[in-house]
Amino acid sequence: MIAFVVPRKQREAGQAVPIYITVVASLLFLALAYFVVGQASASRNGAQSAADAAALAAAQDARDQLRRGLLASVLNPRNWSDLLNGKGFGTYGACQEAQRFAARNESDVTPGGCRRLADGRLGFTVKVKTQEPLGETVVPGTEDIHMTAEATAVIEPRCTFRPDEEKPEDGEDPDNGGGNDKPVFPGKLTCDGRDRFIDPENLDFFPDAADLFTVRLSG
């Protein structure tokens, strides 16, 4: 019986092959796992961008509603103080805008995820969910995972209104002593410490919504 002796170098090389394969496979799995983490992070950032845009859209729509209310009552501004303090806007239209902007960012507002703030501030909190899941990856269970995010936008008044102490008779122009042809704005609008002239006959120069209210994201 003849015995064959395998040289030491060949024996060590043969033993190293399985170790090498294991190391390469482990490194490949780690690389794929890091890719999944990066993919999840990108999806999470996308969801947060969608939430930010949706919350701002809701608050801006509310701000526009308030401005329309001011314009509609420019000759009889009894409710201007309330409007300038953020009272008088609807939630439905604002949340519809939130959904529209969320969809632009491939997300949807979750059921009940658009709501007005209840902490004394004006604004909205919006929660969204990405439309597409992460999909199948080397990490089990990711095929049904949708990223969610939440954002809050606040509305801050920039103006105050002071009605005239003595309201002129209907149609009276106090500057000219009594013509019936020129309506007069019965009060003073002050924005950021500066008086704003309101001409009921020329509303092209009426302050923009951004001049009346600030909208910003809040933590």
QUIGIQUI-V286668 format. One record per residue. N is the residue number from 0. RES is the residue in one small letter. SS is DSSP state (helix for helix, strand for strand, loop for the rest). PHI is phi as a letter, one per 40 degrees, with the letter a starting at -180 (none if undefined). OMEGA is omega in whole degrees, 0 to 359 (999 if undefined). Layout:
n->N res->RES ss->SS phi->PHI omega->OMEGA
n->N res->RES ss->SS phi->PHI omega->OMEGA
This chain:
n->0 res->m ss->loop phi->none omega->184
n->1 res->i ss->loop phi->b omega->178
n->2 res->a ss->loop phi->c omega->177
n->3 res->f ss->loop phi->b omega->180
n->4 res->v ss->loop phi->b omega->178
n->5 res->v ss->loop phi->c omega->180
n->6 res->p ss->loop phi->d omega->184
n->7 res->r ss->helix phi->c omega->182
n->8 res->k ss->helix phi->c omega->178
n->9 res->q ss->helix phi->c omega->180
n->10 res->r ss->helix phi->c omega->179
n->11 res->e ss->helix phi->c omega->179
n->12 res->a ss->helix phi->c omega->178
n->13 res->g ss->helix phi->c omega->178
n->14 res->q ss->helix phi->c omega->183
n->15 res->a ss->helix phi->c omega->184
n->16 res->v ss->helix phi->d omega->178
n->17 res->p ss->helix phi->c omega->178
n->18 res->i ss->helix phi->c omega->181
n->19 res->y ss->helix phi->c omega->180
n->20 res->i ss->helix phi->c omega->179
n->21 res->t ss->helix phi->c omega->179
n->22 res->v ss->helix phi->c omega->181
n->23 res->v ss->helix phi->c omega->179
n->24 res->a ss->helix phi->c omega->179
n->25 res->s ss->helix phi->c omega->179
n->26 res->l ss->helix phi->c omega->179
n->27 res->l ss->helix phi->c omega->179
n->28 res->f ss->helix phi->c omega->179
n->29 res->l ss->helix phi->c omega->179
n->30 res->a ss->helix phi->c omega->178
n->31 res->l ss->helix phi->c omega->178
n->32 res->a ss->helix phi->c omega->177
n->33 res->y ss->helix phi->c omega->178
n->34 res->f ss->helix phi->c omega->178
n->35 res->v ss->helix phi->c omega->178
n->36 res->v ss->helix phi->c omega->178
n->37 res->g ss->helix phi->c omega->178
n->38 res->q ss->helix phi->c omega->178
n->39 res->a ss->helix phi->c omega->179
n->40 res->s ss->helix phi->c omega->178
n->41 res->a ss->helix phi->c omega->179
n->42 res->s ss->helix phi->c omega->179
n->43 res->r ss->helix phi->c omega->178
n->44 res->n ss->helix phi->c omega->178
n->45 res->g ss->helix phi->c omega->178
n->46 res->a ss->helix phi->c omega->180
n->47 res->q ss->helix phi->c omega->176
n->48 res->s ss->helix phi->c omega->178
n->49 res->a ss->helix phi->c omega->179
n->50 res->a ss->helix phi->c omega->178
n->51 res->d ss->helix phi->c omega->181
n->52 res->a ss->helix phi->c omega->181
n->53 res->a ss->helix phi->c omega->180
n->54 res->a ss->helix phi->c omega->178
n->55 res->l ss->helix phi->c omega->180
n->56 res->a ss->helix phi->c omega->179
n->57 res->a ss->helix phi->c omega->181
n->58 res->a ss->helix phi->c omega->179
n->59 res->q ss->helix phi->c omega->176
n->60 res->d ss->helix phi->c omega->177
n->61 res->a ss->helix phi->c omega->178
n->62 res->r ss->helix phi->c omega->179
n->63 res->d ss->helix phi->c omega->177
n->64 res->q ss->helix phi->c omega->180
n->65 res->l ss->helix phi->c omega->179
n->66 res->r ss->helix phi->c omega->178
n->67 res->r ss->helix phi->c omega->177
n->68 res->g ss->helix phi->c omega->178
n->69 res->l ss->helix phi->c omega->180
n->70 res->l ss->helix phi->c omega->184
n->71 res->a ss->helix phi->c omega->183
n->72 res->s ss->loop phi->b omega->186
n->73 res->v ss->loop phi->c omega->179
n->74 res->l ss->loop phi->c omega->179
n->75 res->n ss->loop phi->a omega->190
n->76 res->p ss->loop phi->c omega->180
n->77 res->r ss->loop phi->c omega->183
n->78 res->n ss->loop phi->b omega->183
n->79 res->w ss->helix phi->c omega->180
n->80 res->s ss->helix phi->c omega->178
n->81 res->d ss->helix phi->c omega->180
n->82 res->l ss->helix phi->c omega->181
n->83 res->l ss->helix phi->c omega->174
n->84 res->n ss->loop phi->c omega->173
n->85 res->g ss->loop phi->g omega->179
n->86 res->k ss->loop phi->b omega->175
n->87 res->g ss->loop phi->h omega->176
n->88 res->f ss->loop phi->b omega->182
n->89 res->g ss->loop phi->c omega->181
n->90 res->t ss->helix phi->c omega->188
n->91 res->y ss->helix phi->d omega->181
n->92 res->g ss->helix phi->c omega->180
n->93 res->a ss->helix phi->c omega->180
n->94 res->c ss->helix phi->c omega->173
n->95 res->q ss->helix phi->c omega->176
n->96 res->e ss->helix phi->c omega->178
n->97 res->a ss->helix phi->d omega->179
n->98 res->q ss->helix phi->c omega->181
n->99 res->r ss->helix phi->c omega->181
n->100 res->f ss->helix phi->c omega->175
n->101 res->a ss->helix phi->c omega->180
n->102 res->a ss->helix phi->c omega->177
n->103 res->r ss->helix phi->c omega->180
n->104 res->n ss->loop phi->b omega->174
n->105 res->e ss->loop phi->f omega->178
n->106 res->s ss->strand phi->b omega->176
n->107 res->d ss->strand phi->b omega->173
n->108 res->v ss->strand phi->c omega->181
n->109 res->t ss->strand phi->c omega->178
n->110 res->p ss->strand phi->d omega->183
n->111 res->g ss->strand phi->g omega->186
n->112 res->g ss->strand phi->c omega->176
n->113 res->c ss->strand phi->b omega->183
n->114 res->r ss->strand phi->a omega->177
n->115 res->r ss->strand phi->c omega->179
n->116 res->l ss->loop phi->c omega->182
n->117 res->a ss->loop phi->b omega->183
n->118 res->d ss->loop phi->b omega->180
n->119 res->g ss->loop phi->g omega->178
n->120 res->r ss->loop phi->c omega->174
n->121 res->l ss->strand phi->c omega->177
n->122 res->g ss->strand phi->i omega->186
n->123 res->f ss->strand phi->b omega->166
n->124 res->t ss->strand phi->b omega->183
n->125 res->v ss->strand phi->b omega->176
n->126 res->k ss->strand phi->b omega->182
n->127 res->v ss->strand phi->b omega->176
n->128 res->k ss->strand phi->b omega->180
n->129 res->t ss->strand phi->c omega->181
n->130 res->q ss->loop phi->c omega->182
n->131 res->e ss->loop phi->b omega->176
n->132 res->p ss->loop phi->c omega->178
n->133 res->l ss->loop phi->c omega->181
n->134 res->g ss->loop phi->g omega->182
n->135 res->e ss->loop phi->c omega->178
n->136 res->t ss->loop phi->b omega->178
n->137 res->v ss->loop phi->c omega->177
n->138 res->v ss->loop phi->c omega->183
n->139 res->p ss->loop phi->c omega->173
n->140 res->g ss->loop phi->g omega->183
n->141 res->t ss->helix phi->c omega->185
n->142 res->e ss->helix phi->c omega->181
n->143 res->d ss->helix phi->b omega->183
n->144 res->i ss->loop phi->c omega->173
n->145 res->h ss->loop phi->b omega->179
n->146 res->m ss->loop phi->c omega->177
n->147 res->t ss->strand phi->b omega->177
n->148 res->a ss->strand phi->a omega->183
n->149 res->e ss->strand phi->b omega->178
n->150 res->a ss->strand phi->a omega->179
n->151 res->t ss->strand phi->b omega->175
n->152 res->a ss->strand phi->b omega->182
n->153 res->v ss->strand phi->b omega->177
n->154 res->i ss->strand phi->b omega->182
n->155 res->e ss->strand phi->b omega->179
n->156 res->p ss->strand phi->c omega->178
n->157 res->r ss->loop phi->b omega->188
n->158 res->c ss->strand phi->b omega->173
n->159 res->t ss->strand phi->b omega->180
n->160 res->f ss->strand phi->b omega->176
n->161 res->r ss->strand phi->b omega->181
n->162 res->p ss->strand phi->c omega->176
n->163 res->d ss->loop phi->c omega->178
n->164 res->e ss->loop phi->c omega->178
n->165 res->e ss->loop phi->b omega->180
n->166 res->k ss->loop phi->c omega->179
n->167 res->p ss->loop phi->c omega->177
n->168 res->e ss->loop phi->c omega->181
n->169 res->d ss->loop phi->d omega->178
n->170 res->g ss->loop phi->g omega->183
n->171 res->e ss->loop phi->c omega->178
n->172 res->d ss->loop phi->b omega->184
n->173 res->p ss->loop phi->c omega->180
n->174 res->d ss->loop phi->c omega->184
n->175 res->n ss->loop phi->b omega->173
n->176 res->g ss->loop phi->g omega->173
n->177 res->g ss->loop phi->i omega->174
n->178 res->g ss->loop phi->c omega->180
n->179 res->n ss->loop phi->b omega->188
n->180 res->d ss->loop phi->b omega->185
n->181 res->k ss->loop phi->b omega->177
n->182 res->p ss->loop phi->c omega->184
n->183 res->v ss->loop phi->b omega->176
n->184 res->f ss->loop phi->c omega->189
n->185 res->p ss->loop phi->c omega->178
n->186 res->g ss->strand phi->i omega->181
n->187 res->k ss->strand phi->b omega->176
n->188 res->l ss->strand phi->b omega->180
n->189 res->t ss->strand phi->b omega->181
n->190 res->c ss->strand phi->b omega->180
n->191 res->d ss->loop phi->f omega->177
n->192 res->g ss->loop phi->g omega->182
n->193 res->r ss->strand phi->b omega->178
n->194 res->d ss->strand phi->c omega->179
n->195 res->r ss->strand phi->b omega->181
n->196 res->f ss->loop phi->c omega->179
n->197 res->i ss->loop phi->b omega->178
n->198 res->d ss->loop phi->b omega->182
n->199 res->p ss->loop phi->d omega->180
n->200 res->e ss->loop phi->c omega->181
n->201 res->n ss->loop phi->a omega->183
n->202 res->l ss->helix phi->c omega->176
n->203 res->d ss->helix phi->c omega->181
n->204 res->f ss->helix phi->b omega->176
n->205 res->f ss->loop phi->c omega->184
n->206 res->p ss->loop phi->d omega->175
n->207 res->d ss->loop phi->c omega->179
n->208 res->a ss->helix phi->d omega->180
n->209 res->a ss->helix phi->c omega->176
n->210 res->d ss->helix phi->c omega->183
n->211 res->l ss->helix phi->c omega->184
n->212 res->f ss->strand phi->a omega->172
n->213 res->t ss->strand phi->c omega->175
n->214 res->v ss->strand phi->b omega->181
n->215 res->r ss->strand phi->a omega->175
n->216 res->l ss->strand phi->c omega->179
n->217 res->s ss->strand phi->b omega->179
n->218 res->g ss->loop phi->c omega->999
